[in-house]
Amino acid sequence: MTRLIGVIASKWAMPVLYNLLRSPGPLRFTVLRRSIGRVTQRELSLTLKRFEEIGVVHRKVFPEVPPRVEYRLTPLGRSLEEPILGLGLWAERHAGELAAAGKRAARAKASRPAR
């Protein structure tokens, strides 16, 4: 459990898994990066490499010029579908509540006197 949490606790791990799970097939790096948003090329590369090392993601390099690389989940990665998509659905359902709570916390912090 500790090893798994160490891998999926990174900032970009859940968005990567979520997007790969929602994709009907393999994704190219640039498509995956675009679907995630503000992730840097370095962070996405590191996240995919960690997932590849633990057997959750398969990386396929095509011998073309320019090189084409695709990423897909392995069967082990696909087994994360229920918990990851469940968390994604929960986040979508409660996005308004989460945003409102964040705004309340920011206002409360801003109204506190400086120490």
N, C-alpha and C positions, 0 to 999 in steps of 0.2 A: 504494500500500500504506500509506503514511504517513497519508493522509487517512482511509482505511478504519479503520485502527487507532485513530486519533484519535476516531472516532465510536463504535466498538464497545468501546473500552477504558473507557468510563464504567461506573460501578458497576451501573447499571440496564439498560444496553443489551442484554446477553445475556438476562436474564430477560424483557424485553419481546419480543425476537425469538423466544425459545423459546415463550412463551405464544401469540403471534400465529401461529407456525408450527403449533402443536398444535391451534389452533382450527379447526373446520370452516367457519367463516364470519367475518364482521366482528365485532369486539368493541366494546362501549361502554366509555367511559373507566372507569366505576366497576367494571365487571366485570373489566377488565384489571387495574386497581389491586388489587382484591380477590384476584385469582389470583396476583399477584406477592408480596403481603405487605406488608412494612414501608416501601415506597416512599412518599415524600410526594407530594402532589398536584403541587407545583412541580417536583420531580425527574422525575416521570412526564411532565408536560407538556413539559419541556425535552427529554427524550429523544425523545418522539414528534415534536416539532418538528424536531429534528436529522435524524431518519430521513425525515421528510417532505421536508426541504430537499435531501437527496441522492437522493430518488426511491425509497426503500425502503418507505415507508409512504404509503398514501392515506388522507386524512381527508375524511369526508363529513358535512356538516352538513345536517340536515333542518329545514325551516322550520316548526317546531312550537313550541308553548308548553307546557311548558318545552322549550328546544332539546334536540335529540338529536344526538349526534355519535358516529359509528362509525369505527373504524380497521381497516384490513386491509392486508395486504402487497400490494405491486405485484408484477408478474412478476419484476422485479429482486430484490425482497425474497424472493420464493418461491424464487429460485435459491440462497438461503443455506440451504435446507432440509437438504441432506446434511451440510455441515460443522457447523451449529448443533445439529441433532438428534443428530449423532454425538457431539458434546461433551457434550450433555445425558445421553445414554445412558452415556457413560464416567463422568460424575459420579455417576449413580445406582448404577452397578456398584461404584464404589470409594468410596462415601460413608462406609462404616465405616472403611476404611483412612485416609481423609483426616481423619476426626474423631479417630481414635486418634493420628495423627501430630501433629495440632494440640494435643491434650492433653499429649502427651509434650513438645512444645516449650514449652508453658506451664509445665509442672512444672520443666523444666530452667531456664527463665528465672527462675522464682520461687526456685529453690534457689541461684542464683548470689549471691555476696556483693555488696552495694551498693558502688558506686565512690565 
